[in-house]
Amino acid sequence: GSHDSFSYWVDEKSPVGPDQATAIKRLARISLVKKIMKKWSVTQNLTFKEQLEGGIRYFDLRVSSKPGEIGQEIYFIHGLFGIKVRDGLKEINTFLEQHPKEVVFLDFNHFYAMDDSHHFFLINRIRSAFGSKLCSVECVEYITLQYMWEKKHQVLIFYHYPLYQEYPFLWPGNKMPAPWANTTNVHKLLQFLETTLEERSRYGTFHVSQAILTPRVKTIARHLIRGLKNTLVHRNLPMILNWVKAQKPGVMGVNIITSDFVELVDFAATVIALNDLLLEEDESTT
């Protein structure tokens, strides 16, 4: 999976998003501030298509309306506005049309400046983008690739807002817990990932290990121009990748792992390779 999957492009010319504090919105009237914000808002370099081609199958999505804009158009957001959600969904669907055995998880976990009418608009966009590819809510343990292929389903939508109850194809957010370490320290992050794996639910939910470091205000202040990638990610990704290599999938093991700048190391290939351990287990038990 990728963290803030859509943030490969954010619009410096747009207003600062409603996910930001009032003080930041005021500061952003200075054009240089938005350039700096961009350096800290972008957590991926690859487009949806490029991420899919590189093996990413879980997408972490934050969305917002644009306050003051007429209509109910919804955009991806991380500090600054990204592309329209409808364009992102279309790009993902094109890939799925070309690869009918591939399955993706779309996790809509943060909503800003949205009332129910915006949610209805977005949910209709999701339905029209994917149609019969959408997998209805089921017991998590039933959702095998074989099950998905038989049903011709390719998309699981997780929707962290009460309206999920009105649509069979919206999975509740609590089926996709993603504990967040909220630290700049890689050792604390890895300890947190270990602890939350030990505590993960044995049945009934998926589980996201967020292998990401989060800048604090003072981190940004000290390294304004360098940005997220050069300050936190480059230096720590090799250690994070070593942790990934040491994991085991399966019950109480890793399930979905997300990272920033997924192309900087062999992140997706390393995560995918963990599945070989499950095949070895199968062979040893038969």
Residue, then its C-alpha position, 0 to 999 in steps of 0.5 A: g500500500s501507499h500512504d497519501s496515495f494521491s499526493y503525487w500532484v498537488d495544486e500550488k495555485s489552489p487555496v490551502g485545504p480545509d484539513q489545515a489550521t487557520a494559521i497555516k491558511r493565513l501564512a499561505r497567502i505568501s506564495l513561497v509558503k505554498k511551495i514549502m507546503k508542497k514539499w511536505s504534502v507530497t508523499q508519493n512520486l508515482t501516479f495511480k497508474e504507475q503505483l498499480e504497475g509497480g504492485i501497489r494494491y491498497f490506496d490511502l485516500r483523503v478527500s474534500s470539497k472545495p469551499g466556495e466552489i459551486g457544485q459538489e465536486i470532490y478532490f483528493i487533499h493533503g494540505l493542498f488540493g490534488i486531482k478530482v476524485r473522479d479522475g483518479l477512480k477512472e485511472i484505477n478502473t482503466f487498469l482493472e479493465q486491463h487486468p481482470k484478476e487484480v484486486v484493489f483496496l480503496d480506503f476513504n478515511h478522511f473527509y473534509a468540508m463534506d456534508d451528506s450531499h457531498h457524500f452521496f455525490l462521491i458514493n455515486r461516483i464510486r458506483s458509476a466508476f466500478g459498477s459490478k467490480l465492487c465487492s459487497v461487505e462480507c465476512v473478511e475471512y471469505i475474501t480470498l482471491q478465488y472468491m473475488w475471481e468467481k464473483k468477478h469483483q475487483v474493488l473493496i471500498f472502505y468508507h469511514y463515515p456513517l453513510y456506509q450503512e446504506y450501501p452494500f458495497l461500502w465496507p465500514g472503516n472499522k474493518m480496516p484499522a490503521p494504527w498511526a505511530n505519529t513519530t519522527n523516530v524510526h526506532k519508535l516507529l518499528q517498536f509501534l509496528e511490532t506492538t500493534l501487530e501483537e494487538r491486532s484482531r485475530y479475526g474479522t478485520f484487515h490490518v494496515s501497518q503504517a510504516i511512515l514517519t510523521p514530521r512535527v511542526k519543529t521538524i518542518a521549521r528546521h528543514l523547511i526547504r528540504g521537504l519530507k523526502n529529504t528530511l525523513v524518508h531517504r534516511n530511514l527507508p532502508m531500516i523500515l524495509n529491513w523490518v518489512k523483510a523480517q515479517k511474516p504474513g497470516v493471522m497475527g502477522v502483517n496484512i497490508i503495509t503502507s509507506d511514503f515514496v514507494e518507488l525509492v526502494d523495492f518496497a512493493a516487491t519486498v511486501i509481495a515476496l512475503n506471500d511466498l512464506l505462506l506458500e512454504e507453510d502450505e507445502s510443509t503442511t501437505 
